[in-house]
Amino acid sequence: MAIVKSNLLKQLSKNYPNFLKKDLDKFINIILKEFKNTLKRNERIELRGFGVFSTNIQKARISRNPKTGEKVNTPEKKTINFKMAKDLFKRLNDEKE
């Protein structure tokens, strides 16, 4: 099951009952907004023990529509790249440290 913002909010409110739900919601929104703004500025986000988010620029190219075979111009666009930390990799693969 994928984690959804509402499930994350429920989990946080369960773990931290002394915080109001609206305050936790603001906190989550602030973090996500900062993530978006940082990536928009082409800067890296490094979360120690979790991984690094960064942006790549995919060049404009001529691609092909797989259904019709017609050539299509694909404009330049930004993509998000994620590289997981070694700690997370080891936990996911149950490796001993």
C-alpha positions in Angstrom: 0.0 0.0 0.0 1.3 3.4 -0.9 1.5 6.1 1.8 -1.0 8.9 1.3 -0.8 12.3 3.0 -4.0 11.6 5.0 -2.5 8.3 6.3 0.7 10.1 7.2 -1.3 12.7 9.1 -3.2 10.0 11.0 0.0 8.2 11.9 1.7 11.4 13.1 -1.4 12.4 15.2 -1.4 8.9 16.7 2.4 9.1 17.5 2.2 12.7 18.8 -1.2 13.1 20.5 -0.2 16.4 22.1 -0.1 18.1 18.7 -3.3 19.3 17.1 -4.1 17.7 13.8 -4.3 21.1 12.0 -0.8 21.9 13.2 0.6 18.6 11.9 -1.2 19.2 8.6 0.5 22.7 8.4 3.8 21.1 9.2 3.4 18.5 6.4 2.4 21.2 4.0 5.4 23.4 4.8 7.8 20.5 4.3 6.2 19.5 1.0 6.2 23.1 -0.2 9.9 23.5 0.7 10.7 20.3 -1.2 8.9 21.6 -4.3 10.5 25.0 -4.1 14.0 23.5 -3.6 13.6 21.2 -6.6 12.2 24.0 -8.7 15.4 26.0 -8.0 17.4 22.9 -9.2 18.9 22.4 -5.8 19.4 19.0 -4.1 17.5 17.7 -1.1 19.5 15.4 1.1 17.9 13.5 3.9 20.6 11.6 5.8 19.9 7.9 6.1 17.1 8.1 3.5 18.5 9.5 0.2 19.0 12.5 -2.1 16.5 14.1 -4.4 17.8 16.1 -7.4 16.6 17.3 -10.7 17.8 16.4 -14.2 17.0 18.2 -17.4 15.8 15.9 -20.2 16.8 17.3 -23.6 14.2 18.1 -26.2 14.0 15.2 -28.8 11.9 13.7 -31.5 10.1 10.6 -30.2 7.6 8.2 -31.7 4.0 7.6 -30.8 4.0 3.8 -30.2 0.4 3.4 -31.2 0.6 5.2 -34.6 4.3 5.3 -35.3 4.0 9.1 -35.9 7.0 11.3 -35.0 6.3 13.7 -32.1 8.3 16.6 -30.8 9.0 16.1 -27.1 10.0 19.4 -25.4 12.8 19.8 -22.8 11.6 19.0 -19.3 12.8 18.5 -15.8 12.7 15.1 -14.1 13.3 14.1 -10.5 16.1 11.7 -9.6 16.3 9.8 -6.3 19.3 8.0 -5.0 18.8 6.1 -1.8 21.2 6.2 1.1 23.4 3.1 1.9 21.5 2.7 5.2 18.2 2.5 3.5 19.5 0.1 0.9 20.9 -2.2 3.6 17.6 -2.1 5.5 15.5 -2.9 2.4 17.8 -5.8 1.6 18.2 -7.1 5.2 21.9 -6.8 5.1 23.9 -6.7 8.3 26.0 -3.6 8.9 
